[in-house]
Amino acid sequence: MSQSIRMTALEAGNPGAFLAALGVLDVVAAHAEYARLRWVRSAGWRAEVRGVGSREDLVALILEDLRGERGAEVYRFTYPRDSGRKKGEPVGDLKAEPGYLREHLLEPIAGQASSDDRVDADICVGLVAEGGLDNNGKAKPTAFHFTAGQQNFLEMVLDLRGSVEMAHIEEGLFGPWTNPEKLPAMGWDVANSREYALRATDPSSDPKVCQPAVEWLGVRGLRFFPCSAKGGRTVTTAVGGSWKRGQFIWPVWEGWLDPDIVRSLLASDLERLSSSERRARGVSDLFRAGIQRSDQGGYGSFQPPRVLV
């Protein structure tokens, strides 16, 4: 019999922790008939999950899922670099030529999908949409793609996937996050912000560290935020505004919701509703965090979140 498991380290006011909680729900739903997630008031909003027997079972299940092949074909996608000294070398990212992306990722994944198994297809559309292009005519990935320069998104995902251990999962879910690792940080944890304006010293020379299990589970949580193409640009569920100045809006709910209802809630235009209308839909709080990127539109970060009234 499953019990409620409170993940005390996953607080809804942190976008990275919110994404990680959805990643936990996705993992549980993949292995159990009954999977539910809710938020409880406890020094903020803490995530609770149902669908597994115990805290130890949950940690073991996440590790088992991590070691499996679910989504691996998507995460291993590469395309040839088209310029520079390393022209032709494989790049583990999502900014490929549209034709190459379609032929080598989108069509193969779509061809494998069925009504009974569309996991990889859902993971794929949580990362990139056919027809969504940047100013150079390359594929434009999800708005949660915060990496640029020498960082390649999918290479970072694979690095995380191969590095997370049981101890990371235990700490990531239940805290405290006291043992950060020098592993890829996807940029979603506001507690790990590197903005110079919020620091006493220039952070550019500081080594990046993260809580790797939270980062990995956040990647898994992107399945709840499918991308689509609209007018030639990529639109990401629950994200509005421009690429350089966007905003992520996400709800908190107290009832037990299954993955399908969570997806529906995230896709709703909740910001346009009054607080009483949101409560009627089971939404207890609504958070908004700005997304800002470097002048070149590359490296992204979340601004401090606030609650909408």
C-alpha positions in Angstrom: 0.0 0.0 0.0 1.4 3.4 -1.0 1.8 6.1 1.5 2.3 9.9 1.4 6.0 10.7 1.1 6.9 14.3 1.8 9.9 15.5 -0.1 11.0 18.2 2.3 13.8 19.6 0.1 11.5 20.3 -2.9 9.8 23.6 -2.2 7.4 25.0 -4.9 8.8 28.6 -4.7 12.1 27.4 -6.4 11.5 26.7 -10.1 14.3 24.0 -10.1 12.7 22.2 -7.1 9.2 22.5 -8.7 10.5 20.9 -12.0 12.2 18.1 -9.9 8.9 17.3 -8.1 7.2 16.9 -11.5 10.1 14.6 -12.5 9.5 12.5 -9.4 5.8 12.2 -10.4 6.8 11.2 -13.9 9.1 8.5 -12.6 6.5 7.1 -10.2 3.8 7.1 -12.9 6.1 5.1 -15.2 6.3 2.3 -12.7 3.1 2.3 -10.7 -0.6 2.3 -11.5 -1.3 5.0 -9.0 0.8 8.2 -9.0 -0.2 11.4 -7.4 1.4 14.7 -6.4 0.3 17.5 -4.1 1.8 20.4 -2.1 1.5 21.0 1.6 2.2 24.1 3.6 5.4 23.6 5.6 7.8 26.5 5.6 6.6 27.3 2.1 5.0 24.6 -0.1 6.6 21.1 0.1 5.9 18.4 -2.4 4.3 15.1 -1.4 4.0 12.1 -3.7 2.0 8.8 -3.6 2.4 5.6 -5.6 5.3 3.8 -3.8 5.5 2.1 -0.5 8.1 4.1 1.4 10.8 6.7 1.3 13.4 4.1 0.6 11.3 2.6 -2.2 11.0 6.0 -3.8 14.8 6.5 -3.8 15.3 3.0 -5.2 12.7 3.5 -7.9 14.3 6.8 -9.1 17.7 5.1 -9.3 16.3 2.1 -11.2 14.6 4.4 -13.7 17.7 6.5 -14.0 19.7 3.4 -14.9 17.2 2.3 -17.5 16.8 3.3 -21.2 13.8 5.6 -20.8 14.4 8.7 -22.9 18.0 7.7 -23.6 17.6 7.8 -27.4 16.5 11.4 -27.2 19.2 12.5 -24.8 21.9 10.9 -27.0 20.9 12.9 -30.1 23.8 14.8 -31.7 24.3 16.8 -34.9 27.4 17.8 -36.8 28.9 21.2 -36.0 28.6 23.3 -39.2 31.4 25.8 -38.8 34.6 26.7 -37.0 37.7 24.8 -36.2 35.7 21.7 -35.1 33.4 21.6 -38.0 31.8 18.2 -38.5 32.3 17.1 -34.8 29.1 15.9 -33.1 27.3 18.4 -30.8 25.0 17.1 -28.1 22.4 19.8 -28.2 19.1 20.7 -29.8 20.0 23.6 -32.2 20.3 21.5 -35.3 19.4 22.3 -38.9 15.6 21.6 -39.2 16.0 18.9 -41.8 18.6 17.1 -39.8 16.5 17.3 -36.6 13.5 15.9 -38.4 15.3 13.1 -40.0 17.5 12.0 -37.1 15.4 12.7 -34.1 11.8 13.7 -34.6 10.7 11.2 -37.2 12.5 8.2 -35.7 11.0 9.0 -32.2 7.5 9.6 -33.7 7.7 6.3 -35.6 8.4 4.4 -32.4 5.5 6.0 -30.5 2.2 4.2 -30.0 -1.0 4.8 -27.9 0.5 2.5 -25.3 4.0 3.9 -25.2 4.8 7.5 -26.2 7.3 8.2 -23.4 10.2 9.1 -25.7 7.9 11.2 -27.9 6.7 13.2 -24.9 10.3 13.7 -23.7 11.2 14.9 -27.2 8.4 17.5 -27.5 9.3 18.7 -24.0 12.7 19.7 -25.5 12.1 20.9 -29.0 9.3 21.5 -31.6 9.5 21.0 -35.3 9.1 24.4 -37.1 10.3 26.5 -34.2 13.3 28.4 -35.5 15.8 30.9 -34.3 17.0 33.9 -36.3 19.6 31.8 -38.1 17.0 29.2 -39.2 18.2 26.6 -36.7 15.9 24.7 -34.3 14.9 26.7 -31.3 14.6 24.5 -28.2 12.5 24.8 -25.1 12.5 28.1 -23.1 14.0 26.1 -20.3 17.2 25.7 -22.4 19.5 28.0 -20.3 22.8 26.9 -21.7 25.1 28.5 -24.3 28.7 28.9 -25.4 30.8 25.8 -24.6 27.8 24.2 -22.8 25.8 21.7 -24.8 22.4 20.9 -23.2 22.1 17.2 -24.1 25.8 16.5 -23.2 25.1 18.0 -19.8 22.0 15.8 -19.4 24.0 12.7 -20.2 26.7 13.8 -17.8 24.1 14.1 -15.0 22.4 10.9 -15.9 25.7 9.0 -15.6 26.7 10.7 -12.3 23.7 10.6 -10.0 23.9 8.1 -7.2 21.6 6.9 -4.5 23.0 9.4 -1.9 22.3 12.3 -4.3 18.7 11.2 -4.7 18.2 10.9 -0.9 19.7 14.3 -0.3 17.9 15.9 -3.3 14.5 14.8 -2.1 14.8 15.2 1.6 17.7 17.6 2.2 19.6 19.4 3.4 21.5 20.2 0.2 24.9 20.4 1.8 27.0 18.4 -0.6 27.0 20.2 -4.0 28.8 18.5 -6.8 30.9 19.9 -9.7 28.4 18.6 -12.2 26.3 20.3 -14.9 23.9 22.8 -13.5 21.0 23.4 -15.9 20.4 26.9 -14.3 16.9 26.4 -12.8 17.7 26.4 -9.1 17.3 30.1 -7.9 19.2 29.2 -4.8 22.2 28.7 -7.0 22.0 32.0 -8.8 25.2 33.4 -10.2 23.9 36.9 -11.1 26.6 39.5 -10.3 24.0 42.0 -9.1 23.0 39.6 -6.3 26.6 38.8 -5.3 29.3 40.6 -3.4 31.9 39.4 -5.9 32.1 38.5 -9.5 30.9 34.9 -9.8 32.4 34.2 -13.3 35.5 32.5 -11.8 33.5 30.4 -9.4 33.2 26.7 -10.3 29.5 25.7 -11.0 28.1 23.3 -8.5 24.6 21.7 -8.1 22.5 19.1 -6.4 22.7 16.6 -9.3 19.6 14.5 -8.5 17.5 17.7 -8.5 19.0 18.8 -11.8 18.3 15.4 -13.3 14.7 15.2 -12.0 14.2 18.7 -13.4 15.1 17.4 -16.8 12.6 14.7 -16.4 10.0 17.3 -15.3 10.2 19.0 -18.7 8.0 16.3 -20.1 5.1 18.3 -18.5 5.9 21.3 -20.6 5.6 20.4 -24.3 6.9 22.8 -27.0 5.0 23.8 -30.1 5.7 26.0 -33.1 3.6 29.1 -33.6 4.4 31.6 -36.4 7.8 30.1 -36.8 8.8 30.5 -33.2 8.9 27.9 -30.4 6.3 28.3 -27.7 6.8 26.4 -24.4 3.9 25.5 -22.1 3.6 27.8 -19.0 6.3 30.3 -20.4 5.4 33.6 -22.0 7.1 36.7 -23.1 10.2 36.9 -25.4 13.2 34.7 -25.5 15.4 37.2 -23.7 12.8 38.5 -21.3 10.3 35.7 -20.6 8.4 34.6 -17.6 7.5 31.2 -16.2 4.2 30.8 -14.4 3.4 27.7 -12.3 0.6 26.7 -9.9 0.6 25.1 -6.5 -2.3 22.7 -5.6 -3.3 20.9 -2.4 -5.4 18.1 -3.8 -3.9 14.8 -5.1 -3.4 15.2 -8.9 -2.4 12.6 -11.4 0.0 13.4 -14.3 -2.7 14.1 -16.8 -4.5 16.6 -14.6 -1.1 18.3 -13.8 -0.4 18.7 -17.5 -3.8 20.2 -18.1 -3.4 22.6 -15.2 0.0 23.7 -16.4 -1.4 24.4 -19.8 -4.2 26.6 -18.5 -3.9 30.4 -18.7 -4.1 30.7 -14.9 -2.7 34.3 -14.8 -5.8 35.6 -16.5 -8.0 34.2 -13.8 -8.9 35.9 -10.5 -7.7 34.4 -7.3 -11.2 33.1 -6.5 -11.4 31.5 -10.0 -8.0 29.8 -9.4 -9.1 28.5 -6.1 -12.2 27.1 -7.7 -9.9 25.1 -10.0 -7.9 23.8 -7.0 -5.0 26.3 -7.3 -3.8 27.5 -3.9 -0.9 29.8 -5.1 0.5 30.9 -8.4 4.1 31.7 -8.8 5.9 33.8 -11.5 9.6 34.1 -12.2 11.1 36.2 -14.9 13.6 34.6 -17.3 16.5 36.7 -18.4 19.3 35.9 -20.8 22.6 37.3 -21.7 22.8 40.1 -24.3 23.4 37.5 -27.0 20.3 35.5 -25.9 22.4 32.6 -24.6 22.8 31.9 -20.9 19.5 32.0 -19.0 18.5 32.4 -15.4 15.4 32.8 -13.3 14.8 36.0 -11.5 13.5 35.6 -7.9 10.0 34.2 -8.0 7.0 36.0 -6.5 3.4 34.9 -5.7 0.7 36.4 -7.9 -2.4 37.6 -6.1 
